[in-house]
Amino acid sequence: MDVVETIKRQVDLVGYIGRFTQLQKSGRSFRGLCPFHSERTPSFYVFPDRGTWRCFGACGEGGDVFSFVQKRENTDFRGALRLLAAEAGVQLHEEDPRRRTRLERLTAIVSAAVSFYERNLLDPAGADALTYLTGARGLRPETIAAWHLGWAPEGWHNLRDFLLNRGYSVADMVSAGVLVESEDGREPYDRFRGRVIIPIANERGEFVALAGRGLQGEEPKYLNSPQTEIFDKGRTLFGLNLSADAIRERGEVVVVEGYMDVLGPWQAGYRNVVATMGTSLTVQHAALLRRFAPRVVLALDPDAAGANAAERAGGLVLGIASDEQAIASARAADSIGAEAEVDLRVAALPAGRDPDELVRDDPAGWEAAVAGAVPFVEFLLFRMLGARKPGSAIEARQAVDRLRPVLLSVRDPIERSLYIQRLARHLGVSEESIAERLRMAGRGAQRLPKTRTAPLGPEEALLAILLRHPALRMAYRNYPETLFTGAVEREIFRRWLRDPETAADAVDEIGDRARRLLQYRLPPLTDFEARRAADEKISAILNDRIRLHQAARAAELSEAERELGPNRLAELAVAAWKGEIPTGPERELAEAIIEELELGLSIHRRESWPAS
């Protein structure tokens, strides 16, 4: 957005628009005939302090300098950007148009590989793999088909030859991660050989990577695609494309570690499950999940590795990391803000049972574990504390000091007091002594300045809500883009209407701004609550437009009062109220008085009615 804001700062809005219509100062704004429709009475205003313009006459158009250029020159945002950059003397760095074509080509290669492996699973050579999936894993044919599972036959060039026959280059196959560069200078070869194939899609359902599961004890057990231009395991969650609807419906997402830990519950009807892929939950994962549900339950393997992964995951979501980083993490958590972005919990699974096994053998146990998931902080506190009770006052004090950074990171005093109460019972000390220890630490600790995120205006807040809740598209599909003042905001809204899931994907100024709005911290909302919040923002936008019009009219009346005197203006107001509209030059002034009164009544009515 730097280039857009730079252009807005360097282009004088009044001077630029004044080239196309004569403007006269009216209070803090400027007034003139609308350049976009014929009129005799000026109804077009420029508001330099806001950087906007609006016609309050027949056409009702408005926006910023980019919107003005788009309408006048009949061009799109990119065209307006080029024209205004030249006007402002700003150098543009254009995106390489070949990049998107390349990404689409790489995605097409992975998709073709998925089809190739899927067909091989149904061939006689894939019989052992199919038996493994239906027998050992208990997957039904419809599940195998829904997830496009496949089989990579033995051989070094099966996929390569298949893709070559379809016109793809070896270099692109390597870039897509389906071929491996040979270390001895020979030709690249198939990455997956003799493995069950599990396709990995992004949240939009585009295949971006593959995972291969060995059947004969191969190491590694699971072989994943490498990081590529289209696949980043730190930003991708397996299964989200097929689980998104269920996650939104339940308002909860369950995060597991393995591919089969997603497929098993999905087949059993628990379809709000996703998996990380050889990594703990990252900040990018968390930001992605917040778009779908306010509650995140970590249902990781109950062994030591799984528990450690849960700690790492929580550290990245709530700012609580390992013991050594607890102080820094507590400070980071303090900067998140008063409202929690996600309700992060940990489901305690029975020892020795991974999610896939538990769902198959004991569905009620799975439901109980997820329903009984404890807040992450509680899980972390008692994991750090351990089962052994302290044998002395020194050990108890050391335990409190060790847990102190986590306790201090809990914002809610009631929640914190609950943890202190449980901790006191476990340690055999009084709650007051633990609270005093925390106060001592607070007095001695160096406080870092709090960082606050600037509040969004109603238009930006509306876009942030819509971007976070793609399911609202049908509710707002008929709203005009002119609801938004800025050209950038309008373009984001256009892209959201076309495809809500990809509105923030483009590598340009619009995509950058959309991603910033998507990352803005909003309270967790259901889609129903989000629609009410969006309606409230729309109401605020419309009220602001009316107030803006009222302020412009008030400035005109103020000038008229100075010229004609307050008595004459009062006489005109009374006449207008009685319906006695004068003729001649004072008719326009009387109409302005009527309009100003109607605008005030309109604001009152809108604020008195509840938002729909």
C-alpha positions in Angstrom: 0.0 0.0 0.0 3.0 2.4 0.2 2.7 3.4 -3.4 -1.0 4.0 -3.2 -0.7 6.2 -0.1 2.3 8.0 -1.6 0.3 8.9 -4.6 -2.6 10.1 -2.5 -0.2 12.3 -0.5 1.5 13.8 -3.6 -1.6 14.4 -5.8 -3.6 17.5 -4.8 -7.2 16.2 -4.9 -8.8 19.7 -5.2 -6.3 20.8 -7.9 -6.7 17.5 -9.9 -10.5 17.5 -9.9 -10.6 21.2 -10.4 -9.2 20.6 -13.9 -12.5 19.0 -14.9 -15.0 21.1 -13.0 -14.9 24.6 -11.4 -14.7 24.3 -7.6 -15.5 26.9 -5.1 -14.6 26.8 -1.4 -17.6 26.0 0.9 -16.6 25.8 4.5 -13.9 23.1 4.8 -14.9 21.5 1.5 -15.2 22.6 -2.2 -18.3 22.6 -4.3 -19.0 22.5 -8.0 -21.1 21.0 -10.8 -20.8 17.2 -11.0 -18.5 16.2 -13.9 -20.4 12.9 -14.3 -24.0 14.1 -15.0 -25.7 17.3 -16.1 -27.0 19.6 -13.4 -27.6 23.3 -12.9 -27.3 23.4 -9.1 -23.9 22.3 -7.8 -24.2 19.1 -5.8 -20.6 17.8 -6.2 -18.2 18.2 -3.2 -14.6 17.6 -2.6 -13.4 17.0 1.0 -9.6 17.6 1.1 -9.3 16.7 4.8 -10.7 13.2 4.0 -9.1 12.9 0.5 -12.6 12.1 -0.9 -15.2 13.5 -3.3 -18.9 12.8 -3.6 -21.9 13.9 -5.7 -25.1 14.3 -3.6 -27.1 14.8 -6.7 -28.5 12.5 -9.3 -25.6 10.2 -9.9 -24.6 9.7 -6.3 -21.0 8.8 -7.2 -18.1 9.2 -4.8 -14.7 7.9 -3.8 -11.0 8.9 -3.7 -8.7 10.2 -6.3 -8.3 6.6 -7.8 -12.1 6.2 -8.0 -12.3 9.6 -9.8 -9.7 8.6 -12.4 -11.3 5.2 -12.9 -14.7 6.8 -13.6 -13.4 9.7 -15.7 -11.0 7.7 -17.8 -13.2 4.5 -17.9 -10.3 2.4 -16.7 -9.7 -0.2 -14.0 -7.6 0.2 -10.8 -4.4 -0.8 -12.5 -5.0 1.8 -15.2 -5.7 4.5 -12.7 -2.6 3.5 -10.7 -0.4 4.0 -13.8 -2.0 7.4 -14.7 -1.7 8.7 -11.1 1.8 7.4 -10.7 2.9 9.4 -13.7 1.0 12.4 -12.3 2.8 12.1 -9.0 6.2 11.1 -10.4 6.1 7.7 -8.6 7.9 4.8 -10.1 5.8 1.6 -10.2 7.3 -1.9 -9.9 5.0 -4.0 -12.0 4.4 -7.7 -11.1 5.8 -10.1 -13.6 2.7 -11.4 -15.4 4.5 -14.6 -16.0 4.6 -15.5 -12.3 0.9 -16.4 -12.0 1.1 -18.4 -15.2 4.0 -20.3 -13.7 2.2 -21.0 -10.4 -0.8 -22.2 -12.3 1.4 -24.5 -14.4 3.0 -26.0 -11.3 -0.4 -26.6 -9.7 -1.5 -28.3 -12.9 1.5 -30.6 -12.7 0.6 -31.7 -9.2 -3.0 -32.2 -10.2 -2.0 -34.3 -13.2 0.2 -36.4 -10.8 -2.7 -36.9 -8.5 -4.8 -38.3 -11.4 -1.9 -40.6 -12.5 -1.5 -42.0 -9.0 -5.2 -42.3 -8.4 -5.6 -44.5 -11.6 -2.7 -46.6 -10.6 -4.3 -47.5 -7.3 -7.1 -49.2 -9.2 -4.8 -51.2 -11.4 -3.7 -54.7 -10.5 -0.3 -53.4 -9.5 -1.9 -51.3 -6.8 -3.7 -54.2 -5.2 -1.5 -54.3 -2.1 -1.9 -50.6 -1.6 -5.6 -50.8 -1.9 -5.7 -53.7 0.5 -3.7 -51.7 3.0 -6.1 -48.7 2.8 -9.3 -50.8 3.0 -8.0 -53.4 5.4 -5.3 -52.0 7.8 -6.7 -48.5 7.7 -10.4 -49.4 7.3 -11.1 -46.8 4.6 -14.2 -47.2 2.5 -14.1 -46.8 -1.3 -16.0 -43.5 -1.1 -13.5 -42.1 1.3 -10.6 -43.2 -0.9 -12.3 -41.5 -3.8 -13.1 -38.3 -1.9 -9.5 -37.8 -0.9 -8.1 -38.9 -4.3 -5.7 -41.4 -2.7 -3.4 -43.2 -5.1 -0.4 -45.5 -5.6 3.0 -44.7 -7.0 4.3 -47.8 -8.7 7.9 -48.9 -8.4 10.1 -47.4 -11.1 12.2 -44.3 -11.6 10.4 -42.6 -14.5 6.8 -43.6 -14.5 5.4 -40.2 -13.6 8.0 -38.3 -15.5 7.2 -40.1 -18.8 3.4 -39.6 -18.1 3.9 -35.8 -17.6 6.3 -35.5 -20.6 3.6 -37.0 -22.8 1.3 -34.2 -21.7 3.7 -31.4 -22.6 5.2 -30.5 -19.2 8.9 -29.9 -18.9 11.2 -31.7 -16.6 12.4 -28.5 -15.0 8.8 -27.6 -14.1 8.3 -31.1 -12.7 11.3 -30.6 -10.4 10.0 -27.2 -9.4 6.6 -28.7 -8.5 8.4 -31.2 -6.3 7.3 -34.4 -8.1 10.7 -35.2 -9.5 14.1 -35.2 -7.7 17.4 -33.8 -9.1 20.0 -36.6 -9.4 23.2 -36.0 -7.4 25.3 -37.9 -9.9 24.3 -35.8 -12.9 21.8 -38.2 -14.3 18.3 -37.2 -15.3 15.8 -36.3 -12.6 13.6 -39.2 -11.3 10.3 -39.7 -9.7 10.2 -38.6 -6.0 7.5 -41.2 -5.0 8.1 -44.9 -5.8 6.3 -47.8 -4.2 4.2 -45.6 -1.9 0.6 -44.9 -1.2 -0.1 -41.4 -2.3 -2.0 -38.8 -0.2 -2.6 -35.6 -2.2 -2.3 -32.3 -0.2 -4.5 -29.4 -1.2 -4.6 -25.8 -0.1 -7.7 -24.3 1.5 -9.1 -23.6 -2.0 -8.9 -27.2 -3.1 -5.9 -26.8 -5.4 -3.4 -29.7 -5.2 -0.1 -28.3 -4.2 1.9 -31.3 -2.8 1.9 -35.0 -2.2 2.7 -37.3 0.7 3.8 -40.9 0.2 3.3 -43.7 2.8 5.7 -46.7 2.5 4.2 -50.2 2.8 7.4 -52.2 3.5 8.9 -50.4 6.5 10.7 -47.8 4.3 12.3 -44.8 6.0 10.9 -42.3 6.3 7.5 -43.8 6.8 5.9 -40.7 5.3 7.7 -38.9 2.5 6.4 -35.3 1.8 6.9 -33.0 -1.2 9.6 -30.4 -0.5 8.8 -26.7 0.0 8.0 -25.2 -3.4 6.6 -22.0 -4.9 3.1 -23.5 -4.4 3.6 -25.4 -1.1 4.7 -24.3 2.3 3.9 -26.8 5.1 4.1 -23.9 7.6 1.1 -22.3 5.8 -0.8 -25.3 4.7 -3.2 -27.5 6.8 -4.0 -30.9 5.4 -7.8 -31.5 5.0 -8.9 -27.9 5.4 -10.3 -27.8 1.9 -12.8 -30.7 2.7 -13.3 -29.7 6.3 -14.0 -26.0 6.0 -17.8 -26.2 5.9 -18.0 -28.4 9.0 -15.5 -26.2 10.9 -17.6 -23.1 10.2 -20.8 -25.0 11.2 -19.4 -26.3 14.5 -17.3 -23.2 15.3 -14.5 -25.5 16.2 -11.5 -27.1 14.5 -9.6 -30.1 15.8 -5.9 -30.2 14.9 -4.1 -33.5 14.7 -0.7 -34.6 13.5 -1.2 -37.3 10.9 -2.9 -37.7 7.6 -4.8 -40.8 8.7 -5.8 -39.0 11.9 -7.8 -36.7 9.5 -9.2 -39.4 7.2 -10.4 -41.7 10.0 -12.5 -39.1 11.8 -13.7 -37.7 8.5 -15.0 -41.1 7.5 -16.7 -41.5 10.9 -18.5 -38.2 10.5 -16.1 -36.0 12.5 -15.3 -33.6 9.6 -13.9 -30.6 11.4 -10.4 -32.1 11.6 -7.2 -30.9 10.0 -3.5 -31.9 10.4 -0.2 -30.2 10.5 2.5 -31.9 8.3 5.7 -32.6 10.2 5.6 -29.3 12.0 4.0 -27.7 14.9 1.2 -25.2 14.5 2.6 -22.0 13.1 1.4 -18.4 13.3 0.4 -18.6 9.7 -1.7 -21.8 10.5 -3.4 -19.9 13.3 -4.2 -16.9 11.1 -5.7 -19.3 8.6 -7.8 -21.2 11.2 -9.2 -17.9 12.6 -11.0 -17.4 9.3 -13.1 -20.5 9.9 -13.6 -21.0 13.7 -12.9 -19.2 17.0 -12.1 -22.5 18.9 -9.0 -24.6 18.2 -8.6 -28.0 19.9 -5.2 -29.7 19.7 -5.8 -33.5 19.7 -2.2 -34.6 19.4 -0.7 -38.0 20.1 -0.5 -38.5 23.9 3.2 -39.5 23.9 6.0 -37.2 24.9 6.6 -36.0 21.3 2.9 -35.2 20.9 2.8 -33.2 24.1 5.9 -31.3 23.2 4.3 -30.5 19.8 1.3 -29.2 21.7 3.5 -26.8 23.7 5.1 -25.5 20.5 1.7 -25.1 18.9 0.3 -23.1 21.8 3.4 -21.0 22.0 2.8 -19.8 18.4 -0.9 -19.1 18.9 -1.0 -17.5 22.3 2.5 -16.3 22.8 3.5 -19.0 25.4 6.5 -21.0 24.3 8.9 -23.2 26.2 10.2 -22.8 29.8 13.3 -20.8 28.7 11.2 -18.4 26.6 8.4 -18.0 29.0 9.1 -14.4 30.0 9.4 -13.2 26.4 6.3 -15.1 25.4 4.3 -13.6 28.3 5.2 -10.1 27.0 4.2 -11.1 23.5 0.9 -12.4 24.7 0.3 -9.1 26.4 0.5 -7.3 23.1 -2.2 -9.5 21.5 -4.9 -7.3 23.0 -7.7 -7.6 25.5 -9.8 -10.0 23.4 -8.6 -13.5 22.7 -8.3 -14.3 19.0 -8.9 -18.0 19.4 -10.0 -20.3 22.2 -7.1 -22.7 22.2 -7.5 -26.0 24.0 -5.9 -29.3 24.4 -7.8 -32.6 24.2 -6.2 -35.3 26.5 -6.4 -38.6 24.5 -6.1 -41.9 26.2 -2.5 -43.2 26.4 -1.3 -45.1 23.4 -4.3 -44.2 21.2 -3.9 -41.8 18.3 -7.0 -40.0 16.9 -7.6 -42.5 14.1 -7.5 -45.5 16.4 -9.7 -43.8 19.0 -12.4 -42.8 16.6 -12.6 -46.4 15.1 -12.5 -48.2 18.5 -14.2 -45.8 20.8 -16.2 -42.9 19.1 -17.7 -41.9 22.5 -14.1 -41.6 23.9 -13.1 -39.3 21.0 -16.2 -37.1 21.5 -15.5 -36.9 25.3 -11.9 -36.0 24.8 -12.7 -33.2 22.4 -15.6 -31.9 24.5 -13.4 -32.0 27.6 -10.5 -30.2 26.1 -8.8 -27.9 28.7 -7.6 -24.4 28.0 -4.1 -24.4 26.7 -2.7 -22.4 29.7 -4.1 -25.0 32.1 -2.5 -27.8 30.1 0.8 -26.0 29.9 0.9 -25.1 33.6 0.4 -28.7 34.8 2.6 -30.1 32.2 5.4 -27.8 33.3 4.7 -28.6 37.0 4.8 -32.4 36.6 3.1 -35.0 38.8 5.6 -34.9 41.7 4.6 -32.6 44.5 7.4 -30.4 46.0 9.1 -31.8 49.1 10.0 -28.4 50.6 9.2 -24.7 50.7 12.2 -24.1 48.4 10.9 -26.5 45.8 7.4 -25.0 46.0 8.9 -21.5 45.5 11.0 -22.7 42.6 7.9 -24.2 41.0 5.9 -21.0 41.3 8.8 -19.0 39.8 9.0 -21.4 36.9 5.3 -21.1 36.2 5.1 -17.4 36.9 5.6 -16.1 33.3 2.7 -18.3 32.1 0.4 -17.2 35.0 1.2 -13.5 34.3 0.3 -14.0 30.6 -3.3 -14.8 31.6 -5.2 -11.5 31.2 -8.5 -12.5 32.8 -8.1 -12.0 36.5 -10.8 -14.6 37.2 -9.2 -17.2 35.0 -5.8 -16.4 36.6 -7.2 -16.8 40.1 -8.7 -20.1 39.2 -5.2 -21.4 38.0 -3.7 -20.0 41.2 -6.3 -21.8 43.3 -5.5 -25.2 41.5 -1.8 -24.6 41.8 -2.0 -23.8 45.5 -3.8 -27.0 46.2 -1.2 -29.0 44.2 1.7 -27.3 45.9 0.2 -27.3 49.4 0.6 -23.5 49.9 -1.9 -20.7 50.2 -3.3 -18.8 47.3 -2.2 -15.5 48.9 1.4 -16.6 48.9 1.4 -17.4 45.2 -0.5 -14.1 44.4 2.1 -12.2 46.4 5.0 -13.9 44.6 3.4 -12.8 41.3 3.0 -9.2 42.6 6.7 -9.2 43.6 7.6 -10.3 40.1 5.4 -7.7 38.6 7.0 -4.9 40.7 10.5 -5.9 39.7 9.9 -6.6 36.1 10.7 -4.1 33.4 7.5 -3.4 31.6 7.6 -3.1 27.8 5.5 -0.5 26.1 2.2 -1.9 24.9 1.6 -1.9 21.2 -1.9 -1.1 20.1 -3.4 -1.7 16.7 -5.0 1.4 15.3 -8.8 0.9 15.1 -10.3 0.3 11.7 -12.9 2.7 10.2 -16.3 1.2 9.3 -15.4 0.5 5.6 -12.1 -1.3 6.6 -13.9 -3.1 9.4 -16.6 -4.2 7.1 -14.0 -5.6 4.6 -12.1 -7.4 7.5 -15.4 -9.1 8.5 -16.2 -10.1 4.9 -12.7 -11.5 4.3 -12.8 -13.5 7.5 -16.3 -14.9 6.7 -16.4 -16.0 3.0 -19.8 -17.6 3.7 -21.4 -14.2 3.7 -20.9 -13.7 0.0 -24.5 -14.6 -0.9 -25.9 -12.2 1.7 -24.0 -9.2 0.2 -23.6 -10.2 -3.5 -26.0 -7.5 -4.6 -24.4 -4.6 -2.7 -22.8 -2.0 -4.9 -19.1 -1.5 -4.8 -19.8 2.2 -4.2 -20.5 1.3 -0.6 -16.8 1.8 -0.3 -15.1 5.2 -0.8 -11.5 4.1 -1.7 -10.7 2.5 -5.0 -8.5 -0.1 -3.2 -11.4 -1.1 -0.9 -13.7 -1.3 -3.9 -11.3 -3.6 -5.7 -11.0 -5.9 -2.6 -14.8 -6.0 -2.5 -15.0 -6.9 -6.2 -12.5 -9.7 -5.8 -14.3 -10.9 -2.7 -17.6 -11.1 -4.6 -15.9 -13.1 -7.4 -14.2 -15.6 -5.0 -14.1 -14.9 -1.3 -11.5 -17.6 -0.7 -8.9 -16.0 -3.0 -9.6 -12.3 -2.4 -6.3 -11.9 -0.5 -4.1 -14.0 -2.7 -3.0 -11.6 -5.4 0.6 -10.4 -5.3 -0.2 -6.7 -5.8 -1.3 -3.6 -3.8 -4.8 -4.9 -3.5 -3.7 -8.3 -2.3 -1.3 -6.7 0.2 -4.1 -4.6 1.7 -6.6 -7.5 1.8 -4.0 -9.6 3.7 -3.5 -6.8 6.2 -7.2 -6.6 6.8 -7.5 -10.3 7.0 -4.9 -10.4 9.8 -6.6 -7.6 11.8 -7.6 -9.0 15.2 -11.4 -9.3 15.3 -13.3 -11.0 18.1 -14.3 -14.6 17.3 -17.7 -14.5 15.5 -20.1 -17.1 14.1 -21.3 -16.3 10.5 -24.6 -15.1 12.0 -22.9 -12.8 14.4 -20.5 -11.6 11.6 -23.5 -10.7 9.4 -25.0 -8.6 12.2 -21.6 -6.9 12.7 -21.3 -6.3 8.9 -24.9 -4.8 8.8 -23.9 -2.5 11.7 -20.8 -1.3 9.7 -22.9 -0.7 6.6 -25.3 1.4 8.7 -22.4 3.4 10.1 -21.1 4.0 6.6 -24.4 5.3 5.4 -24.8 7.5 8.4 -21.4 8.9 7.8 -22.4 9.7 4.2 -25.5 11.5 5.4 -23.5 13.5 8.0 -21.0 14.4 5.4 -23.8 15.8 3.2 -25.3 17.6 6.2 -21.9 19.2 7.0 -21.5 20.4 3.4 -25.0 21.9 3.5 -24.3 23.5 6.9 -21.2 25.2 5.5 -23.3 26.7 2.7 -25.9 27.9 5.1 -23.3 29.4 7.4 -21.9 31.4 4.5 -25.4 32.5 3.5 -26.0 33.6 7.1 -22.9 35.8 7.0 -23.9 37.3 3.6 -27.7 37.8 4.2 -27.8 38.1 8.0 -29.3 35.6 10.5 -32.7 37.2 10.4 -33.2 36.7 6.6 -32.0 33.1 6.9 -34.4 32.5 9.7 -37.3 33.9 7.6 -36.3 31.6 4.8 -36.2 28.6 7.2 -39.7 29.4 8.5 -41.0 29.8 4.9 -39.4 26.5 3.9 -40.9 24.8 6.9 -44.3 26.1 5.9 -43.8 24.9 2.3 -43.6 28.5 1.0 -40.6 28.1 -1.4 -39.5 31.5 -2.8 -38.7 32.1 -6.4 -35.5 33.6 -7.8 -32.0 33.4 -6.4 -33.2 32.5 -2.9 -35.0 29.3 -4.0 -31.7 27.4 -4.0 -31.0 28.5 -0.5 -34.5 27.5 0.7 -34.0 24.1 -0.8 -30.7 23.8 1.0 -32.4 24.5 4.3 -35.1 21.8 3.6 -32.4 19.3 2.6 -30.3 20.0 5.7 -33.4 19.4 7.9 -34.2 16.2 6.1 -30.7 15.0 6.5 -30.9 15.5 10.2 -34.1 13.6 10.4 -32.7 10.8 8.3 -29.7 10.4 10.7 -32.1 10.3 13.7 -34.3 7.7 12.0 -31.3 5.5 11.1 -29.9 5.6 14.6 -33.2 4.8 16.1 -33.8 1.7 14.1 -31.9 -1.5 14.9 -29.6 -2.9 12.3 -31.1 -5.7 10.3 
